[in-house]
Structures are given as structure tokens and as C-alpha cells.
């Protein structure tokens, strides 16, 4: 709370010292003669109820998938237990600054934060922070914003997961250049990781998995992505491709239980790809969206999968790696303006790994899910600055046994399911 108070104190101190009278155009506050500021955001209150324990984050607001069965001594499923929560931490404050033109381009900066930084303590979290230059046919963006796999087409839902893990949920620091000839959009992006990071082995351990941006940093190069899209006021469609390399270890050992044992330098990397196609069409009060993504090791985007060890040198412990492969699909339909009703349907399935896996070391999220689907109807009621909404999310996941020697083919899968009720009140400003 002390950090929050300081942020608001600094913001309003700046406004009192430097602001000229507010003028109505775009609700922009003038900061001197050539600078402007827009403040927006919302206060959001959520009530959530789950019929089952789930893999989740942000005090349960962000749910991934229902937890697998865990049987007690009497054969009863410990995860077949409901839970509920009532929170307002997804409230958000957004600021956009305007400055004089530079290099013949309009210049601006955007900073956005909410209060979901740390569970149960309501810490401030930086969501987006970037600067931008906009020419008539080109844009340059530098800073943290939505990942290329997330930016093209976004589901319209109430849930804070925004359709994840079927949709790539990721905001990362990047340099993005857009060229816009006519109705086309051509983008080239270089992305580094921060809090949305890859999974990998904890240093000095045999198989302990941790999340860290160091695996991408140690590989030196950022993730590279390109986006080709066609856009009109009513229709857009595009294709995104990305490639990234991570370096899981700096050294290997033959016996990780012996902390003083010999270490061997390694430069082994894992290079993976993702390809995505998306489309969106609006006709009157109808909006249709669809997306399909082939993904290898996209755990940094809160998707299912990761990678495994595919070979180990018994003399040095040197490892090679193989990524999981997943297909992810979703469609989203909405109708209405003031009263809006819609549906999200998502499906994903495992395609196994490129090579056989060896040992028990997996650096992955739910790699034992063979398939997963979600049906999520919702209704919004919008009146002035207020929004009232309800969403009913049914998510089922089929957990099975992973056959490492058959390229991680999953067999003997059985479904578990969770039914979530999400009620929301939101005030926009």
C-alpha cells in the first residue's frame, strides 16, 4: 500500500505543479505547451466460484486447467472440492503521455499497471510500459507490451486469463516495427523475457524446474517474430511466426547430489518455433474471431507444454533437449452493444515431442494433458461507465500417462472438469 500511495502522490503532485487548464479534446490534460496526458482505467470487482481445485494464479482469478485427480487412502479425489473468492485486485490505471513530434513522427509513451503483482498482498504490477513513434505508414514501438502471438486477435471474455492456455497470454519487452502499405500490416519484432519467462532446470539440480528469463538471456539472441496481416474496418486476418532459442544450462554434472563434484561447461541450446493464423470479422452487432496456433515450448506465454531431455552423456552429463508440440484453437462469437452475449470455445491437443525423452526431467506445464477443451458463454450489460457481467466457464482436461520412448505419446487418458462461475462489476474512467 505504501508503493501505491507514493505513485498516486507523485502523479497528482506533477499535475498540480505543471498542468494548465484541462481542454476537452480527447480528454487530454495539458502539461506545458507541447505535452499532454490522458488518464484512464477501471475499478474491477470479481466473484469467482469453482466446483473443483484448479491450477491457477493471481488469487484464483487466473485459472489454467482443472487439477488432476489426487486420491486419498479411501480412493476419494482430494481435488474434487469447490472454492470461491471475491477480489478487486484486477483494477487498473493507465496513463498515456503525448510529446512534440520528432523525426517527422508523432511521439507518445504509455504506462499501465494493476495490483496483481503478488498473491494475497496486492502488490503493484507493471503491465505495459513503452514509447512509440508513429509516421503515416509506419510505427516504431520500444518497451513492454503484448507478445506478437497475443496481439493479433484477442478473445472477448470476462475471465482474467483471456482465453489462456488456448490463447497466448504474454506481455514482454520488445522492439517492434510496423509498416502499413494500404490495408496491409507488416511487422518485425524482437522480444526479450521478463516476468513471462521460460521454464528450465534450476542450476545445480538434476531435474528441479523453475521459471526464469536467464535461459533466453544466456542464449544471447531475443525471440524473433514476424506478422503479416490484412486489415479493413470490418475484417482482419493474419499470420504470425516466431523462433526462439534458450540455453537451459551453463554446466552439467554426472551427479548433481555431489555439490563439490566435477562440472562440465555446455553450450547446448533448444531452438523452437510457433506459427499462428487468426481472423476477425464484424457485421453490425456481430463479432466473429478465430485463431489456430502450432506451438513448441511456449510456457512463457502461459500455454501447455515445454520440453524434455532427449539424450544424456554418461561421462559429462551433457544434455540434449526435445520440445513438446501442441495445437491450440479457439473461436469467439459476440452479439450486441449495450446488452452483449457471447461464447468462447477452445480446444488444444498434444502432438508429443520431436524426439524420445529420457529420464524424469521435464521442464513443462501439464505435459501429461492429452487434450483439453473449454466452453464459456458470457453476458455483458453496459450502461454509461458501468459494466455488469456474468460468465460460466466449463473446462475439461484429459490427463494420461506419458510414453517417453514413443515421443511423449499420451495414453490411458481420463477427463477431469471444472465449472467456474465468474460475476463482475466494473467502473470505467
ABEGO torsion letter per residue (X at the ends): XAAAAAAAAAAAAAAAAABBBBBABGGBBBBEAABBBBBBEBBBBBBBBBABBBBBBGGGABBABBBBBBBBAAGBBAABBBBBBBBAAABBBBBBBBBBBBGGBBBBBBBBBBAAABBGAGBBBBABBBBBBBBAABBBBBEBBBBAAAAABBBBBABAAGGOAABBBBBBBBBBBBBBBEABBBBBBBBBBBABBBBBBBBGBAABBBBBAAAAAAAGBBBBBBBBBBBBAABBBBBBBBBBBBBABABBBABAABAABBBBBBABBBBBBBBBBBBBBBBEABBBBBBBBBBBGAAAAGBBEEBBBABBBAAAGBBBBBBBBBBBBBBBBBBEBABBBBBBBBBBBBAEBABBBBEABBBBBGAABABBBBBBBBBBBBBEABBBBBBBBBBBBBBBBBBAAAGGBBBGBBBBBBBBBBBBBBBBX
